[in-house]
């Protein structure tokens, strides 16, 4: 277990993606189980070339003062939490259970 802020930094900034996670992403893409929007979100994590390109883009944006680390972190964490909530809601609905109430 690690805090989401540290997880964001490890995945998004350092691009240290666990092999199992990137393999699952590539498999889902190969089987066409993800939407085009999700493909765009996953692009920086799929292979060494895309991770390197993502790092270079971040360095360029940081050097030109176009990258706001804290805003990017907040948006990433919000998307991560919404994906977790969506996954648990879909799993509950698949079992015939009522979805969890949304917490404000």
N, CA, C and O atoms as CSV, one atom per row, in Angstrom:
chain,resi,resn,atom,element,x,y,z
A,1,UNK,N,N,0.837,-1.182,0.000
A,1,UNK,CA,C,0.000,0.000,0.000
A,1,UNK,C,C,0.879,1.241,0.000
A,1,UNK,O,O,1.830,1.355,0.773
A,2,UNK,N,N,0.534,2.166,-0.889
A,2,UNK,CA,C,1.234,3.444,-0.889
A,2,UNK,C,C,0.208,4.541,-1.116
A,2,UNK,O,O,-0.819,4.307,-1.752
A,3,UNK,N,N,0.474,5.728,-0.607
A,3,UNK,CA,C,-0.469,6.838,-0.798
A,3,UNK,C,C,-0.649,7.137,-2.294
A,3,UNK,O,O,0.258,6.911,-3.094
A,4,UNK,N,N,-1.823,7.646,-2.652
A,4,UNK,CA,C,-2.097,7.938,-4.060
A,4,UNK,C,C,-1.138,8.977,-4.628
A,4,UNK,O,O,-0.796,8.917,-5.809
A,5,UNK,N,N,-0.700,9.925,-3.810
A,5,UNK,CA,C,0.237,10.941,-4.287
A,5,UNK,C,C,1.557,10.300,-4.707
A,5,UNK,O,O,2.143,10.665,-5.727
A,6,UNK,N,N,2.015,9.340,-3.908
A,6,UNK,CA,C,3.259,8.640,-4.229
A,6,UNK,C,C,3.070,7.722,-5.442
A,6,UNK,O,O,3.961,7.597,-6.282
A,7,UNK,N,N,1.909,7.091,-5.519
A,7,UNK,CA,C,1.595,6.221,-6.653
A,7,UNK,C,C,1.560,7.032,-7.949
A,7,UNK,O,O,2.068,6.588,-8.979
A,8,UNK,N,N,0.957,8.222,-7.892
A,8,UNK,CA,C,0.942,9.124,-9.057
A,8,UNK,C,C,2.363,9.449,-9.486
A,8,UNK,O,O,2.696,9.365,-10.668
A,9,UNK,N,N,3.194,9.817,-8.533
A,9,UNK,CA,C,4.567,10.212,-8.858
A,9,UNK,C,C,5.334,9.040,-9.467
A,9,UNK,O,O,6.089,9.209,-10.425
A,10,UNK,N,N,5.136,7.874,-8.909
A,10,UNK,CA,C,5.839,6.690,-9.414
A,10,UNK,C,C,5.376,6.326,-10.819
A,10,UNK,O,O,6.199,5.993,-11.672
A,11,UNK,N,N,4.060,6.385,-11.073
A,11,UNK,CA,C,3.543,5.998,-12.382
A,11,UNK,C,C,3.665,7.117,-13.412
A,11,UNK,O,O,4.220,6.905,-14.491
A,12,UNK,N,N,3.156,8.295,-13.094
A,12,UNK,CA,C,3.032,9.368,-14.085
A,12,UNK,C,C,4.337,10.114,-14.318
A,12,UNK,O,O,4.650,10.464,-15.456
A,13,UNK,N,N,5.099,10.361,-13.270
A,13,UNK,CA,C,6.327,11.143,-13.405
A,13,UNK,C,C,7.521,10.231,-13.689
A,13,UNK,O,O,8.240,10.443,-14.666
A,14,UNK,N,N,7.738,9.220,-12.844
A,14,UNK,CA,C,8.884,8.327,-13.031
A,14,UNK,C,C,8.638,7.246,-14.081
A,14,UNK,O,O,9.585,6.642,-14.584
A,15,UNK,N,N,7.375,7.003,-14.411
A,15,UNK,CA,C,6.985,5.964,-15.366
A,15,UNK,C,C,7.463,4.582,-14.944
A,15,UNK,O,O,7.877,3.783,-15.785
A,16,UNK,N,N,7.408,4.299,-13.668
A,16,UNK,CA,C,7.738,2.971,-13.147
A,16,UNK,C,C,6.438,2.164,-13.057
A,16,UNK,O,O,5.872,1.991,-11.977
A,17,UNK,N,N,5.985,1.681,-14.201
A,17,UNK,CA,C,4.728,0.952,-14.284
A,17,UNK,C,C,4.993,-0.528,-14.011
A,17,UNK,O,O,5.886,-1.110,-14.627
A,18,UNK,N,N,4.238,-1.150,-13.099
A,18,UNK,CA,C,4.422,-2.581,-12.869
A,18,UNK,C,C,4.180,-3.371,-14.159
A,18,UNK,O,O,3.284,-3.052,-14.939
A,19,UNK,N,N,4.993,-4.400,-14.364
A,19,UNK,CA,C,4.880,-5.194,-15.600
A,19,UNK,C,C,3.500,-5.809,-15.757
A,19,UNK,O,O,2.959,-5.862,-16.862
A,20,UNK,N,N,2.935,-6.268,-14.659
A,20,UNK,CA,C,1.617,-6.905,-14.753
A,20,UNK,C,C,0.552,-5.900,-15.203
A,20,UNK,O,O,-0.350,-6.244,-15.966
A,21,UNK,N,N,0.662,-4.667,-14.729
A,21,UNK,CA,C,-0.300,-3.640,-15.105
A,21,UNK,C,C,-0.183,-3.291,-16.587
A,21,UNK,O,O,-1.193,-3.212,-17.286
A,22,UNK,N,N,1.029,-3.082,-17.064
A,22,UNK,CA,C,1.193,-2.744,-18.475
A,22,UNK,C,C,0.827,-3.931,-19.371
A,22,UNK,O,O,0.305,-3.730,-20.467
A,23,UNK,N,N,1.087,-5.147,-18.929
A,23,UNK,CA,C,0.699,-6.329,-19.706
A,23,UNK,C,C,-0.815,-6.442,-19.793
A,23,UNK,O,O,-1.356,-6.751,-20.854
A,24,UNK,N,N,-1.507,-6.191,-18.675
A,24,UNK,CA,C,-2.975,-6.213,-18.695
A,24,UNK,C,C,-3.532,-5.131,-19.610
A,24,UNK,O,O,-4.520,-5.357,-20.310
A,25,UNK,N,N,-2.904,-3.956,-19.610
A,25,UNK,CA,C,-3.345,-2.870,-20.492
A,25,UNK,C,C,-3.182,-3.264,-21.959
A,25,UNK,O,O,-4.093,-3.077,-22.765
A,26,UNK,N,N,-2.017,-3.810,-22.295
A,26,UNK,CA,C,-1.774,-4.213,-23.687
A,26,UNK,C,C,-2.738,-5.314,-24.119
A,26,UNK,O,O,-3.216,-5.304,-25.253
A,27,UNK,N,N,-3.027,-6.262,-23.230
A,27,UNK,CA,C,-3.962,-7.331,-23.540
A,27,UNK,C,C,-5.367,-6.779,-23.789
A,27,UNK,O,O,-6.041,-7.192,-24.732
A,28,UNK,N,N,-5.801,-5.853,-22.948
A,28,UNK,CA,C,-7.120,-5.241,-23.125
A,28,UNK,C,C,-7.189,-4.470,-24.440
A,28,UNK,O,O,-8.216,-4.499,-25.118
A,29,UNK,N,N,-6.117,-3.787,-24.803
A,29,UNK,CA,C,-6.094,-3.071,-26.082
A,29,UNK,C,C,-6.136,-4.050,-27.248
A,29,UNK,O,O,-6.844,-3.822,-28.229
A,30,UNK,N,N,-5.390,-5.127,-27.144
A,30,UNK,CA,C,-5.345,-6.122,-28.220
A,30,UNK,C,C,-6.708,-6.782,-28.420
A,30,UNK,O,O,-7.091,-7.099,-29.546
A,31,UNK,N,N,-7.428,-6.984,-27.333
A,31,UNK,CA,C,-8.745,-7.611,-27.407
A,31,UNK,C,C,-9.863,-6.600,-27.643
A,31,UNK,O,O,-11.038,-6.969,-27.664
A,32,UNK,N,N,-9.508,-5.333,-27.819
A,32,UNK,CA,C,-10.475,-4.244,-28.084
A,32,UNK,C,C,-11.537,-4.144,-26.994
A,32,UNK,O,O,-12.727,-4.018,-27.286
A,33,UNK,N,N,-11.107,-4.200,-25.751
A,33,UNK,CA,C,-12.036,-4.098,-24.628
A,33,UNK,C,C,-12.077,-2.705,-24.014
A,33,UNK,O,O,-12.752,-2.504,-23.004
A,34,UNK,N,N,-11.373,-1.739,-24.595
A,34,UNK,CA,C,-11.327,-0.397,-24.012
A,34,UNK,C,C,-11.771,0.644,-25.036
A,34,UNK,O,O,-11.667,0.440,-26.245
A,35,UNK,N,N,-12.260,1.749,-24.522
A,35,UNK,CA,C,-12.736,2.826,-25.381
A,35,UNK,C,C,-11.557,3.634,-25.937
A,35,UNK,O,O,-10.451,3.561,-25.402
A,36,UNK,N,N,-11.787,4.395,-26.997
A,36,UNK,CA,C,-10.720,5.252,-27.539
A,36,UNK,C,C,-10.194,6.268,-26.516
A,36,UNK,O,O,-9.011,6.606,-26.523
A,37,UNK,N,N,-11.077,6.749,-25.641
A,37,UNK,CA,C,-10.630,7.698,-24.609
A,37,UNK,C,C,-9.661,7.022,-23.641
A,37,UNK,O,O,-8.663,7.616,-23.233
A,38,UNK,N,N,-9.964,5.778,-23.278
A,38,UNK,CA,C,-9.086,5.040,-22.373
A,38,UNK,C,C,-7.761,4.728,-23.053
A,38,UNK,O,O,-6.720,4.729,-22.397
A,39,UNK,N,N,-7.780,4.463,-24.345
A,39,UNK,CA,C,-6.539,4.233,-25.082
A,39,UNK,C,C,-5.637,5.459,-24.994
A,39,UNK,O,O,-4.422,5.336,-24.835
A,40,UNK,N,N,-6.234,6.633,-25.097
A,40,UNK,CA,C,-5.466,7.874,-25.008
A,40,UNK,C,C,-4.880,8.056,-23.610
A,40,UNK,O,O,-3.741,8.496,-23.459
A,41,UNK,N,N,-5.675,7.711,-22.583
A,41,UNK,CA,C,-5.190,7.842,-21.209
A,41,UNK,C,C,-4.078,6.844,-20.898
A,41,UNK,O,O,-3.170,7.149,-20.124
A,42,UNK,N,N,-4.142,5.665,-21.491
A,42,UNK,CA,C,-3.157,4.622,-21.223
A,42,UNK,C,C,-1.885,4.773,-22.035
A,42,UNK,O,O,-0.892,4.111,-21.734
A,43,UNK,N,N,-1.881,5.607,-23.041
A,43,UNK,CA,C,-0.750,5.705,-23.966
A,43,UNK,C,C,0.611,5.857,-23.274
A,43,UNK,O,O,1.560,5.197,-23.696
A,44,UNK,N,N,0.757,6.685,-22.240
A,44,UNK,CA,C,2.089,6.840,-21.627
A,44,UNK,C,C,2.599,5.620,-20.869
A,44,UNK,O,O,3.771,5.593,-20.492
A,45,UNK,N,N,1.770,4.615,-20.633
A,45,UNK,CA,C,2.159,3.504,-19.765
A,45,UNK,C,C,2.418,2.193,-20.489
A,45,UNK,O,O,2.793,1.215,-19.843
A,46,UNK,N,N,2.234,2.131,-21.803
A,46,UNK,CA,C,2.172,0.836,-22.490
A,46,UNK,C,C,3.520,0.193,-22.767
A,46,UNK,O,O,3.683,-1.002,-22.519
A,47,UNK,N,N,4.476,0.930,-23.265
A,47,UNK,CA,C,5.764,0.329,-23.635
A,47,UNK,C,C,6.888,1.306,-23.297
A,47,UNK,O,O,6.637,2.450,-22.919
A,48,UNK,N,N,8.109,0.849,-23.434
A,48,UNK,CA,C,9.264,1.679,-23.088
A,48,UNK,C,C,9.318,2.939,-23.956
A,48,UNK,O,O,9.651,4.017,-23.463
A,49,UNK,N,N,8.994,2.808,-25.239
A,49,UNK,CA,C,9.038,3.963,-26.139
A,49,UNK,C,C,8.017,5.024,-25.728
A,49,UNK,O,O,8.343,6.211,-25.690
A,50,UNK,N,N,6.793,4.613,-25.423
A,50,UNK,CA,C,5.781,5.590,-25.031
A,50,UNK,C,C,6.100,6.214,-23.668
A,50,UNK,O,O,5.809,7.388,-23.443
A,51,UNK,N,N,6.700,5.430,-22.754
A,51,UNK,CA,C,7.093,6.003,-21.456
A,51,UNK,C,C,8.202,7.032,-21.632
A,51,UNK,O,O,8.188,8.081,-20.987
A,52,UNK,N,N,9.164,6.735,-22.506
A,52,UNK,CA,C,10.257,7.683,-22.767
A,52,UNK,C,C,9.713,8.963,-23.400
A,52,UNK,O,O,10.096,10.068,-23.016
A,53,UNK,N,N,8.830,8.802,-24.357
A,53,UNK,CA,C,8.246,9.984,-25.015
A,53,UNK,C,C,7.461,10.824,-24.012
A,53,UNK,O,O,7.535,12.052,-24.035
A,54,UNK,N,N,6.708,10.162,-23.132
A,54,UNK,CA,C,5.943,10.870,-22.099
A,54,UNK,C,C,6.881,11.650,-21.171
A,54,UNK,O,O,6.602,12.797,-20.824
A,55,UNK,N,N,7.994,11.022,-20.771
A,55,UNK,CA,C,8.973,11.712,-19.916
A,55,UNK,C,C,9.541,12.937,-20.602
A,55,UNK,O,O,9.698,13.986,-19.979
A,56,UNK,N,N,9.852,12.809,-21.892
A,56,UNK,CA,C,10.408,13.949,-22.640
A,56,UNK,C,C,9.381,15.075,-22.753
A,56,UNK,O,O,9.738,16.249,-22.650
A,57,UNK,N,N,8.116,14.729,-22.963
A,57,UNK,CA,C,7.064,15.747,-23.012
A,57,UNK,C,C,6.932,16.461,-21.674
A,57,UNK,O,O,6.783,17.682,-21.627
A,58,UNK,N,N,6.989,15.687,-20.576
A,58,UNK,CA,C,6.898,16.307,-19.252
A,58,UNK,C,C,8.084,17.239,-19.000
A,58,UNK,O,O,7.911,18.333,-18.464
A,59,UNK,N,N,9.283,16.810,-19.382
A,59,UNK,CA,C,10.458,17.661,-19.192
A,59,UNK,C,C,10.351,18.934,-19.999
A,59,UNK,O,O,10.703,20.009,-19.514
A,60,UNK,N,N,9.865,18.826,-21.235
A,60,UNK,CA,C,9.722,20.015,-22.067
A,60,UNK,C,C,8.672,20.950,-21.484
A,60,UNK,O,O,8.889,22.159,-21.413
A,61,UNK,N,N,7.526,20.394,-21.063
A,61,UNK,CA,C,6.475,21.225,-20.473
A,61,UNK,C,C,6.957,21.879,-19.185
A,61,UNK,O,O,6.614,23.029,-18.912
A,62,UNK,N,N,7.744,21.167,-18.395
A,62,UNK,CA,C,8.261,21.738,-17.159
A,62,UNK,C,C,9.262,22.848,-17.444
A,62,UNK,O,O,9.251,23.878,-16.769
A,63,UNK,N,N,10.118,22.654,-18.423
A,63,UNK,CA,C,11.126,23.676,-18.729
A,63,UNK,C,C,10.513,24.929,-19.341
A,63,UNK,O,O,11.084,26.014,-19.230
A,64,UNK,N,N,9.354,24.792,-19.987
A,64,UNK,CA,C,8.678,25.958,-20.566
A,64,UNK,C,C,7.577,26.475,-19.644
A,64,UNK,O,O,6.767,27.310,-20.048
A,65,UNK,N,N,7.546,25.987,-18.421
A,65,UNK,CA,C,6.593,26.412,-17.387
A,65,UNK,C,C,5.131,26.179,-17.778
A,65,UNK,O,O,4.258,26.976,-17.433
A,66,UNK,N,N,4.870,25.087,-18.497
A,66,UNK,CA,C,3.502,24.753,-18.889
A,66,UNK,C,C,2.941,23.606,-18.063
A,66,UNK,O,O,1.771,23.258,-18.216
A,67,UNK,N,N,3.739,23.019,-17.201
A,67,UNK,CA,C,3.310,21.859,-16.427
A,67,UNK,C,C,3.070,22.256,-14.987
A,67,UNK,O,O,3.979,22.734,-14.309
A,68,UNK,N,N,1.849,22.058,-14.518
A,68,UNK,CA,C,1.498,22.285,-13.118
A,68,UNK,C,C,1.387,20.918,-12.440
A,68,UNK,O,O,0.397,20.206,-12.611
A,69,UNK,N,N,2.398,20.571,-11.684
A,69,UNK,CA,C,2.477,19.256,-11.050
A,69,UNK,C,C,1.265,18.978,-10.167
A,69,UNK,O,O,0.680,17.896,-10.235
A,70,UNK,N,N,0.892,19.935,-9.351
A,70,UNK,CA,C,-0.180,19.705,-8.390
A,70,UNK,C,C,-1.539,19.582,-9.070
A,70,UNK,O,O,-2.383,18.803,-8.628
A,71,UNK,N,N,-1.757,20.334,-10.128
A,71,UNK,CA,C,-3.002,20.202,-10.885
A,71,UNK,C,C,-3.057,18.849,-11.593
A,71,UNK,O,O,-4.089,18.178,-11.576
A,72,UNK,N,N,-1.951,18.451,-12.212
A,72,UNK,CA,C,-1.897,17.155,-12.891
A,72,UNK,C,C,-2.116,16.024,-11.891
A,72,UNK,O,O,-2.817,15.056,-12.189
A,73,UNK,N,N,-1.521,16.143,-10.710
A,73,UNK,CA,C,-1.686,15.111,-9.681
A,73,UNK,C,C,-3.132,15.027,-9.233
A,73,UNK,O,O,-3.673,13.929,-9.101
A,74,UNK,N,N,-3.768,16.167,-8.998
A,74,UNK,CA,C,-5.160,16.179,-8.550
A,74,UNK,C,C,-6.087,15.576,-9.610
A,74,UNK,O,O,-6.978,14.793,-9.280
A,75,UNK,N,N,-5.881,15.937,-10.879
A,75,UNK,CA,C,-6.703,15.384,-11.957
A,75,UNK,C,C,-6.488,13.878,-12.088
A,75,UNK,O,O,-7.447,13.130,-12.281
A,76,UNK,N,N,-5.238,13.430,-11.986
A,76,UNK,CA,C,-4.931,12.008,-12.111
A,76,UNK,C,C,-5.579,11.220,-10.983
A,76,UNK,O,O,-6.167,10.166,-11.225
A,77,UNK,N,N,-5.481,11.717,-9.756
A,77,UNK,CA,C,-6.068,11.030,-8.602
A,77,UNK,C,C,-7.586,10.990,-8.730
A,77,UNK,O,O,-8.210,9.980,-8.405
A,78,UNK,N,N,-8.181,12.078,-9.200
A,78,UNK,CA,C,-9.633,12.109,-9.379
A,78,UNK,C,C,-10.073,11.076,-10.417
A,78,UNK,O,O,-11.049,10.360,-10.196
A,79,UNK,N,N,-9.361,10.990,-11.549
A,79,UNK,CA,C,-9.684,9.984,-12.565
A,79,UNK,C,C,-9.485,8.573,-12.016
A,79,UNK,O,O,-10.288,7.680,-12.288
A,80,UNK,N,N,-8.419,8.372,-11.247
A,80,UNK,CA,C,-8.131,7.058,-10.664
A,80,UNK,C,C,-9.261,6.621,-9.732
A,80,UNK,O,O,-9.727,5.484,-9.805
A,81,UNK,N,N,-9.697,7.527,-8.858
A,81,UNK,CA,C,-10.776,7.193,-7.924
A,81,UNK,C,C,-12.089,6.943,-8.653
A,81,UNK,O,O,-12.841,6.043,-8.278
A,82,UNK,N,N,-12.377,7.732,-9.697
A,82,UNK,CA,C,-13.628,7.523,-10.430
A,82,UNK,C,C,-13.599,6.190,-11.169
A,82,UNK,O,O,-14.629,5.524,-11.275
A,83,UNK,N,N,-12.431,5.788,-11.683
A,83,UNK,CA,C,-12.325,4.480,-12.336
A,83,UNK,C,C,-12.520,3.345,-11.340
A,83,UNK,O,O,-13.157,2.342,-11.661
A,84,UNK,N,N,-11.979,3.493,-10.135
A,84,UNK,CA,C,-12.188,2.476,-9.097
A,84,UNK,C,C,-13.660,2.371,-8.724
A,84,UNK,O,O,-14.190,1.272,-8.556
A,85,UNK,N,N,-14.318,3.522,-8.595
A,85,UNK,CA,C,-15.744,3.529,-8.243
A,85,UNK,C,C,-16.575,2.912,-9.367
A,85,UNK,O,O,-17.510,2.155,-9.107
A,86,UNK,N,N,-16.237,3.231,-10.603
A,86,UNK,CA,C,-16.960,2.682,-11.746
A,86,UNK,C,C,-16.795,1.161,-11.797
A,86,UNK,O,O,-17.757,0.434,-12.048
A,87,UNK,N,N,-15.585,0.692,-11.561
A,87,UNK,CA,C,-15.335,-0.754,-11.591
A,87,UNK,C,C,-16.122,-1.474,-10.497
A,87,UNK,O,O,-16.698,-2.533,-10.746
A,88,UNK,N,N,-16.152,-0.914,-9.300
A,88,UNK,CA,C,-16.890,-1.575,-8.220
A,88,UNK,C,C,-18.399,-1.520,-8.476
A,88,UNK,O,O,-19.116,-2.467,-8.152
A,89,UNK,N,N,-18.880,-0.417,-9.054
A,89,UNK,CA,C,-20.307,-0.307,-9.380
A,89,UNK,C,C,-20.693,-1.327,-10.445
A,89,UNK,O,O,-21.731,-1.978,-10.329
A,90,UNK,N,N,-19.869,-1.472,-11.483
A,90,UNK,CA,C,-20.160,-2.454,-12.531
A,90,UNK,C,C,-20.125,-3.882,-11.981
A,90,UNK,O,O,-20.931,-4.724,-12.375
A,91,UNK,N,N,-19.191,-4.145,-11.075
A,91,UNK,CA,C,-19.118,-5.486,-10.479
A,91,UNK,C,C,-20.351,-5.774,-9.630
A,91,UNK,O,O,-20.882,-6.884,-9.670
A,92,UNK,N,N,-20.812,-4.789,-8.864
A,92,UNK,CA,C,-22.017,-4.979,-8.052
A,92,UNK,C,C,-23.242,-5.195,-8.930
A,92,UNK,O,O,-24.080,-6.049,-8.640
A,93,UNK,N,N,-23.341,-4.416,-10.006
A,93,UNK,CA,C,-24.492,-4.562,-10.903
A,93,UNK,C,C,-24.476,-5.921,-11.602
A,93,UNK,O,O,-25.530,-6.508,-11.845
A,94,UNK,N,N,-23.288,-6.417,-11.922
A,94,UNK,CA,C,-23.181,-7.734,-12.562
A,94,UNK,C,C,-23.660,-8.842,-11.627
A,94,UNK,O,O,-24.144,-9.875,-12.087
A,95,UNK,N,N,-23.528,-8.633,-10.327
A,95,UNK,CA,C,-23.988,-9.615,-9.339
A,95,UNK,C,C,-25.452,-9.415,-8.958
A,95,UNK,O,O,-26.015,-10.188,-8.183
A,96,UNK,N,N,-26.064,-8.361,-9.516
A,96,UNK,CA,C,-27.467,-8.089,-9.208
A,96,UNK,C,C,-27.664,-7.280,-7.943
A,96,UNK,O,O,-28.775,-7.230,-7.414
A,97,UNK,N,N,-26.606,-6.641,-7.442
A,97,UNK,CA,C,-26.707,-5.819,-6.241
A,97,UNK,C,C,-26.923,-4.355,-6.622
A,97,UNK,O,O,-26.606,-3.934,-7.735
A,98,UNK,N,N,-27.457,-3.609,-5.698
A,98,UNK,CA,C,-27.656,-2.172,-5.942
A,98,UNK,C,C,-26.303,-1.470,-5.900
A,98,UNK,O,O,-25.434,-1.856,-5.118
A,99,UNK,N,N,-26.109,-0.437,-6.734
A,99,UNK,CA,C,-24.838,0.289,-6.686
A,99,UNK,C,C,-24.674,1.023,-5.357
A,99,UNK,O,O,-25.652,1.386,-4.703
A,100,UNK,N,N,-23.417,1.231,-4.977
A,100,UNK,CA,C,-23.124,1.950,-3.747
A,100,UNK,C,C,-23.549,3.405,-3.885
A,100,UNK,O,O,-23.437,3.980,-4.968
A,101,UNK,N,N,-24.040,4.015,-2.793
A,101,UNK,CA,C,-24.395,5.439,-2.880
A,101,UNK,C,C,-23.118,6.276,-3.056
A,101,UNK,O,O,-22.075,5.972,-2.478
A,102,UNK,N,N,-23.228,7.310,-3.850
A,102,UNK,CA,C,-22.078,8.183,-4.119
A,102,UNK,C,C,-21.820,9.082,-2.925
A,102,UNK,O,O,-22.735,9.734,-2.421
A,103,UNK,N,N,-20.571,9.117,-2.471
A,103,UNK,CA,C,-20.181,9.988,-1.362
A,103,UNK,C,C,-19.749,11.326,-1.919
A,103,UNK,O,O,-19.020,11.383,-2.909
A,104,UNK,N,N,-20.176,12.371,-1.313
A,104,UNK,CA,C,-19.836,13.735,-1.769
A,104,UNK,C,C,-18.523,14.156,-1.213
A,104,UNK,O,O,-18.066,15.268,-1.481
